[in-house]
């Protein structure tokens, strides 16, 4: 069985879809003959062998509205499809390049198409009228649509029409030992600034839908530190907010870190304050769950509410509601038993539902089903 996966980017590029693609590719390559095609983070094209699969990165010349300008990915796709002759093309969307390749391939060799729907197009509304017909065409032609949760179907402008093709395949995170904490110098510097005080952790690109401005506002009434890991276009704006609210002593923009695991292990609570449905799931929640941390997230009507079960693994609040977020944070910080209860429940929830082994098995079963393999 030959499979070509198409994503937007790949590790070490940061992002939820990128993390998911990295998680599943190596174990999936032990079950199928796998190639992966993505855009590069720069103007260099590169093909490399990773474990049991070939990864091709197509040259990229910048971004427009978060979309990589990588027309070479179409040429690379045409070459790979001609030479590799995949039985299945597995796309990870939103990604217009992947949609174009899926339609092109269906006109040529007619492989089976699996669309992995991570979220709708949310912010690029100007492109919606242009992309919508192509997306519907892909969804009409594909054999299956993988979604992380039923919430993705309910929240989508597209998927309810194709619900008979959908298959629930949760996002995932692999098991690994977390007992040993190796702290790199940059992380050690942050921890030295915090000292023994409790601290909240939040991770993500510094972009509008992550809601970090709401979280920073909430910190005015919180007696703890906050570490935000990630970079992005809103850094200057967030720095200005931190200064305006006079919370420089307890809010730390850490930038990109090579190893975030020590912060997951050492933090008091993990917060995902996202404000828009662009946050389809929040893979970082799984990292916090694996580290036995209580969660605070927002009620977006997406897979975030599947990952963080309100009142079981943590607390969920209305998006953009500073008062509710402040209350939730202080509730968890003030109750050690509640923190331990939520943290243990979060770990068990991850273990039972979101391990990489379970997700890869589900993907392989879907492949066999659509190819009618026994």
KAPE-V281889 format. One record per run of one state. SS is the DSSP state (@ for helix, = for strand, . for the rest). FROM is the first residue (numbers start at 0). TO is the last residue. If there is no record, write none. Layout:
BEGIN
ss=(SS/SS)
from=(FROM/FROM)
to=(TO/TO)
END
This chain:
BEGIN
ss=(./=/./@/./=/./=/./=/./=/./=/./@/./=/./@/./=/./@/./=/./@/./@/=/./=/./@/./=/./@/./@/./=/./@/./=/./@/./=/./@/./=/./@/./=/./=/./@/./@/./=/@/.)
from=(0/1/6/15/29/32/39/45/50/52/58/62/64/66/68/71/84/87/93/95/107/111/117/124/141/143/147/149/155/158/165/168/172/173/184/194/198/203/207/210/211/221/224/230/234/244/250/255/260/266/268/271/282/290/294/298/303/307/309/310/313/317/321/333/335/353/354/355/371)
to=(0/5/14/28/31/38/44/49/51/57/61/63/65/67/70/83/86/92/94/106/110/116/123/140/142/146/148/154/157/164/167/171/172/183/193/197/202/206/209/210/220/223/229/233/243/249/254/259/265/267/270/281/289/293/297/302/306/308/309/312/316/320/332/334/352/353/354/370/373)
END
